[in-house]
Amino acid sequence: MCFQWSPVAFCSYSFKISFKGVQGNFFNGLIYADYSDIESELNEFLKATKKFNKYIFNLSHGIFPDFEVEKVKFVIEKVHAFSRSFA
């Protein structure tokens, strides 16, 4: 199953019991925001994924050529740290 942007909006029973996993697309436009806004939105997004048995993080429509590489690394590091905290 897949949903766009917000796992908070998709909390139905069928999503919670999915054994195949759920993919959510974090809005890639947030990469243009400052670090504190990215972190705030990302934390909310990731906390909402804890209710799923399996979860795949995706950056909605990918990486744009004008993204700051350091901000993309920042998101990746935050997602990995979050994932390790629940392993």
PyMOL commands that set and color helices and strands:
alter all, ss='L'
color gray80, all
select helices_A, chain A and resi 7-9+13-16+28-32+35-49+69-85
alter helices_A, ss='H'
color red, helices_A
select strands_A, chain A and resi 2-4+22-26+55-59
alter strands_A, ss='S'
color yellow, strands_A
deselect
rebuild
show_as cartoon
